[in-house]
């Protein structure tokens, strides 16, 4: 079954509330991504129930077939591999109201519960080609694109880091990641062998990461840091809502993933970056939230905006000619 989507003529393309869907039937989502010399090939099939389409997903999509979301598999560390993702920039006052609104429906994620502040830091080292191919694809809104990053949550050398490939296939987000020892990052990026005694589990995400890195000659470019508050539920739909604050960046051409140290710059944006993630349908209460707070969906790449911010402030970033990151 195909789901036909039609845009309301009074709403801008970026506004999810402007989309209307018509369809019926039962659905599941399956997505498979394979390595290829051109870096990106995807196959998938998507279906959604009539109730899901009319009552929830009616706001998500463009004038095309609905993107595949099947199977919404969950990684060993609890992260979602496949999902829909909507982003909004909102003020601190609105973020506080939204956070209060969602609490009857969602609970703090397990990492937030461990922190006295109810939030935790995230740092990511982004890699890109010498001509900033991945940054430019984000800024120009390429439908099928990916990012390469190494993510960490603290500066403890005994704590693992995570090699991540974040793909966007039309409207579907697919994230694969592999935990890696901090001491192995430099060796792996320089083409060294995998130390099999430690990486005895599935290595495909790591192999794909290294394949993509070499295919576009990608290297470390910028560290991006922020503080995240996260809420989620335990249903099959796996709704997750996050609030990212204090976005900062530091240009870095070395394979180091560190939260602290000198050289960090705050990004000029003072808004909270709100992200709503789900795997099969947009619940009615979230529809009410979007309407109640007049949320307007926006495309916002933390990586691309930090590169542009560094370039504008002349903090050692390469110039992104003809693009402004807004």
C-alpha positions in Angstrom: 0.0 0.0 0.0 1.2 3.5 -0.7 0.4 6.5 1.5 -0.3 9.6 -0.5 0.6 12.9 1.1 -0.7 16.3 0.2 0.5 19.6 1.5 -1.8 22.3 2.8 -1.2 25.3 0.5 -1.2 27.8 3.4 1.7 26.3 5.3 5.5 26.5 4.5 7.2 23.3 3.5 9.2 23.1 6.7 6.0 23.1 8.8 4.8 19.6 9.6 1.4 20.8 10.6 0.8 21.7 6.9 0.7 18.1 5.7 -2.3 16.0 5.1 -2.3 12.3 4.5 -4.8 9.9 3.0 -4.5 6.1 3.2 -5.4 2.9 5.0 -4.2 -0.5 5.7 -1.8 -2.1 8.1 2.0 -1.4 8.1 5.5 -2.2 9.3 8.8 -0.6 8.4 11.9 -2.3 7.1 15.1 -0.6 6.1 18.4 -2.0 4.9 21.5 0.1 4.1 24.4 -1.4 2.3 27.9 -0.1 1.5 28.6 0.9 -2.1 31.4 2.9 -3.8 28.9 5.8 -4.1 28.5 5.5 -0.4 24.7 5.4 -0.1 22.2 2.9 -1.3 19.0 2.2 0.7 16.0 -0.1 0.3 12.9 -0.1 2.3 9.2 -0.6 2.5 6.8 1.3 4.6 3.2 1.0 5.6 1.1 2.6 8.2 -2.3 2.0 9.6 -5.1 4.3 8.5 -5.5 5.5 12.1 -1.8 6.2 12.3 -1.8 8.1 9.0 -4.9 10.2 9.5 -4.5 10.8 13.2 -0.8 11.2 13.7 1.5 10.9 10.7 -0.7 13.3 8.7 1.8 16.0 9.7 4.9 14.2 8.7 6.1 13.9 5.2 6.3 15.7 1.9 4.5 15.4 -1.4 5.8 11.9 -1.8 5.6 8.4 -0.4 6.1 8.1 3.3 9.6 7.1 4.2 10.2 3.6 5.5 10.4 3.1 9.2 10.1 -0.6 9.7 11.2 -2.7 12.5 12.5 0.1 14.6 15.3 -2.0 15.9 16.9 -1.2 19.2 20.7 -1.3 19.6 22.3 -3.1 22.5 22.8 0.2 24.3 19.1 1.1 24.0 19.4 3.6 21.2 16.9 3.5 18.3 18.4 2.6 15.0 15.5 3.7 12.9 13.1 6.6 13.5 11.4 9.7 12.4 12.8 12.9 13.9 11.4 16.5 14.1 13.4 19.5 15.3 12.3 22.8 16.7 14.1 25.9 18.1 12.3 27.3 21.1 12.9 29.7 23.9 13.8 28.7 27.4 10.4 29.8 28.6 8.6 27.7 26.0 11.0 24.7 26.7 10.0 24.8 30.4 6.3 24.7 29.5 6.8 21.9 27.0 8.8 19.9 29.5 5.9 20.2 32.0 3.4 19.3 29.4 5.1 16.0 28.5 5.8 14.7 32.0 2.4 12.8 32.4 3.2 10.9 29.2 7.0 10.3 29.3 9.6 9.6 32.0 13.2 10.8 32.2 15.6 8.5 30.4 17.9 6.3 32.5 20.9 8.5 32.0 19.1 11.7 33.2 18.0 9.9 36.3 21.6 9.3 37.3 22.4 13.0 37.1 21.6 15.5 39.9 20.7 18.1 37.3 18.5 15.7 35.4 20.6 16.2 32.2 23.9 15.0 30.9 26.6 16.3 28.5 27.3 15.0 25.0 30.4 15.6 22.9 30.8 14.5 19.3 33.9 14.8 17.1 32.6 15.2 13.5 34.5 14.1 10.5 34.2 15.5 7.0 36.0 15.6 3.6 38.5 18.3 2.8 35.8 20.1 0.7 33.2 19.8 3.6 30.9 17.5 1.5 28.9 16.3 4.5 28.4 19.8 5.9 27.3 21.2 2.6 24.8 18.4 2.1 23.2 19.2 5.4 23.1 22.9 4.6 21.5 22.4 1.2 18.9 19.9 2.5 20.0 16.8 0.6 17.3 14.2 1.2 19.7 11.3 1.3 22.8 12.1 3.3 24.9 11.0 6.3 27.2 12.2 9.0 30.3 10.6 10.6 31.0 11.3 14.2 32.6 9.9 17.3 30.5 10.4 20.4 31.4 10.5 24.1 29.7 11.4 27.3 32.7 12.1 29.7 36.5 12.4 29.7 37.1 9.1 31.6 39.6 7.2 29.4 38.1 3.9 30.6 34.7 4.9 29.3 34.1 3.9 25.7 33.4 6.2 22.8 31.0 5.5 20.0 31.7 5.5 16.2 28.4 6.6 14.7 26.9 6.9 11.2 23.8 8.9 11.2 21.9 8.5 7.9 18.9 10.4 6.6 16.9 8.6 3.9 14.3 11.1 2.8 12.4 11.5 6.2 13.8 8.4 8.0 16.7 8.6 10.4 18.9 5.5 10.7 21.7 5.5 13.2 24.4 2.7 13.5 27.1 2.8 16.1 29.8 0.8 17.6 31.5 1.2 20.9 35.2 1.6 20.8 38.0 2.0 23.4 39.2 5.5 23.7 42.8 4.4 23.2 41.9 2.8 19.8 40.4 5.9 18.1 43.6 7.2 16.6 44.7 3.8 15.4 41.4 3.0 13.7 41.2 6.4 12.0 44.7 6.0 10.7 43.9 2.7 9.1 45.1 0.4 11.8 43.7 -3.1 12.3 40.8 -3.9 14.6 42.0 -5.4 17.9 39.9 -8.5 17.8 40.4 -9.4 21.4 38.2 -6.5 22.3 35.9 -6.2 19.3 34.5 -9.7 19.3 30.9 -8.7 18.7 29.3 -7.5 15.5 31.7 -5.1 13.7 29.7 -4.1 10.7 28.9 -0.6 11.9 32.6 0.1 12.6 33.6 -1.4 9.2 31.0 0.8 7.4 32.2 3.9 9.3 35.8 3.3 8.3 34.7 2.5 4.7 32.8 5.8 4.4 35.7 7.7 6.0 38.2 6.5 3.5 35.8 6.8 0.6 35.5 10.6 1.0 38.9 11.1 2.7 37.2 12.3 5.9 39.1 13.5 8.9 38.4 15.2 12.2 37.0 18.7 11.9 35.1 20.0 14.9 34.0 19.0 18.4 30.4 19.8 19.2 29.1 19.8 22.8 25.8 20.4 24.5 23.7 19.5 27.5 20.8 17.1 26.9 17.6 16.5 28.9 15.7 13.5 27.6 12.3 11.9 28.1 11.0 8.6 26.7 8.3 6.0 27.0 8.5 2.2 26.9 5.9 1.6 24.3 6.5 -0.1 20.9 6.3 3.4 19.3 9.3 4.5 21.4 8.5 8.2 21.6 11.6 10.2 22.8 11.7 13.9 23.4 15.0 15.7 24.0 16.0 19.2 25.0 19.5 20.3 24.0 21.1 23.4 25.6 24.4 25.3 25.7 25.5 24.4 22.2 29.3 24.9 21.9 32.0 24.0 19.5 35.8 23.7 19.1 37.7 23.2 15.9 39.8 20.1 16.2 41.8 18.2 13.5 43.0 15.6 15.9 41.3 12.2 16.9 40.4 13.5 20.4 37.0 13.3 21.9 37.0 15.5 25.0 34.4 17.4 26.9 36.6 19.8 28.8 39.7 21.8 28.1 40.3 25.2 26.5 39.2 26.6 23.2 35.5 26.0 23.4 33.1 28.7 22.0 29.4 29.1 22.6 27.3 29.0 19.5 25.4 32.3 19.1 22.1 30.5 19.3 20.5 30.8 22.7 17.4 28.8 21.9 16.7 25.3 23.2 16.8 22.6 20.4 13.8 20.4 20.9 13.7 17.1 19.1 10.7 14.7 18.9 11.6 11.2 17.8 9.2 8.3 17.2 9.2 5.0 15.2 5.7 4.4 13.9 3.1 7.1 14.7 2.7 10.5 16.2 0.6 10.2 19.3 -2.5 12.4 19.7 -1.1 14.1 22.8 2.0 15.2 20.8 -0.2 16.5 18.0 -1.9 18.6 20.7 1.5 19.8 22.1 2.6 20.9 18.6 -0.6 22.9 18.1 -0.9 24.3 21.6 2.7 25.7 21.6 2.6 26.6 17.9 5.8 24.7 17.2 7.3 25.2 13.8 9.5 22.4 12.5 13.0 23.5 11.4 16.0 21.9 9.9 18.9 22.3 12.3 22.2 20.5 12.0 24.3 21.1 15.1 27.4 20.1 13.1 26.8 22.3 10.1 25.7 25.3 12.2 28.8 25.0 14.4 31.1 24.9 11.3 29.4 27.9 9.9 29.5 29.7 13.3 33.2 29.0 13.6 33.8 30.2 10.0 31.8 33.4 10.7 33.7 34.1 13.9 37.0 33.1 12.3 37.9 30.4 14.8 40.0 28.3 12.5 37.1 26.8 10.5 37.4 26.5 6.7 35.2 28.9 4.8 31.8 27.5 3.7 31.4 29.5 0.6 27.9 30.6 -0.4 26.2 28.9 2.6 25.3 30.5 5.9 24.0 27.6 8.0 20.7 29.1 8.9 
